[in-house]
Amino acid sequence: MSPSTRQFLTGVRDGLPFHIVIWPFAAIFGAIAAQAGLNVAQVMGFSVLMIAGSAQLTALQLMTEQAPTVIVILTALAVNLRAGMYSASITPHLGKAPLLTRAFAAYLLYDQPFALSSVKFEEEPELSLSEKLGYFFGVAIPIGLGWYAMTLFGALLGDRMPSDIGLEFAVPITFLAVIAPLLKSLAHLASAVTAMVLALVLDVLPFGTGLLVAACVALFVGAGVETWVEKRKARR
Amino acid sequence: MIEADSGEIWAIIICLGIGTFLIRFSFLGLVGDRPLPGWALRLLRYTPVAVLPAVASPMIFGSGEHAAEPLRLVCAALTVIVGIWTRSVLWAIVAGLGLFFGLGAILQLS
């Protein structure tokens, strides 16, 4: 077995806990979209072309309210702007890959593969490019396939799907689970607390812009605390 | 119900597909293998720990019908504590969601 295949399988395994949340999420999206009057091809179009749960739900919500097409598009894209930060953050690791491979990775750059890969690449900096790509796709592809399949399942079941099972809480729990093991330094802790508090305070801003501001400030807090800790150590 | 016609719906789906891809491709596509300055790398290392809590916190504490329910706050706290303690994403998820759906089921029965 090649090292990159081994990393692919590790990625598949590390991604397993997320299926618990992604499967019902996809099925609920499919069901709500079908109930709102979209046909199966349109529902699948959303999940296959976007793979972005919260942005898809936002678009659906606005379409149900008969919002103008331009508003639907701009608002749903704004909800997903954090992916631009993911793109910047993963570039030092995957930037040397061929263009088509990078394009495929970009297509799959949704929350879970980004989060797990970032953690992995920070903990194991000695991984080669092909190992990093193997791990990233190992996380991203199976969860993506689950996203497609369960969207279809939900769309076909339609109104026989229960839609309020507390799932809107399950997704943030998995995000907390990913970052908790990272909170091992003062800088990481300061960054995470800043992000949580500011995101709450700025939640009133439109189109999820509060989240972006909170995250950007938290980046500087993390890097700033890291620099400060290094300086203190150097002085001793 | 959505009243938009089929053409409008497909226009939205295709624009969102292209737009989502371009956001994700931005730096990966344009920067590629050009080296980034050290200060940028230092900032970007904090992306997961800055973005994910910012997404999660309004969902846990924020507005909405289930905002800041004691059960949810306890589950969120347990997830973080187990995650820090075991250093395992899996156990953190099992603890947080297990308590949430387990206790949730018990509370609904009573």
Interface residues (C-beta under 8 A of the other chain):
Chain A: D14 L16 P17 F18 I20 V21 A36 G37 L38 Q42 G45 F46 L49 M50 I51 A52 A55 A59 M63 T64 Q66 T69 V72 I73 A76 L77 N80 L81 R82 A83 G84 M85 Y86 S87 A88 S89 I90 T91 P92 L94 G95 K96 L99 R102 A103 A105 A106 Y107 L109 D111 F114 A115 L116 S118 V119 E122 G166 E168 F169 A170 V171 P172 I173 T174 F175 L176 A177 V178 I179 A180 P181 L182 L183 K184 A187 H188 S191 A192 V193 T194 A195 M196 V197 L198 A199 L200 D203 G210 L211 A214 A215 C216 A218 L219 F220 G222 A223 E226 T227
Chain B: M1 I2 E3 A4 S6 E8 I9 W10 A11 I12 I13 I14 C15 L16 G17 G19 T20 F21 I23 R24 F25 S26 F27 L28 G29 V31 G32 D33 R34 L36 W39 L41 R42 L43 L44 R45 Y46 T47 P48 V49 A50 V51 L52 P53 A54 V55 A56 S57 P58 M59 I60 F61 G62 S63 G64 H66 R72 C75 A76 T79 V80 I81 V82 G83 I84 T86 R87 S88 V89 L90 A92 I93 V94 G96 L97 F100 F101 G104
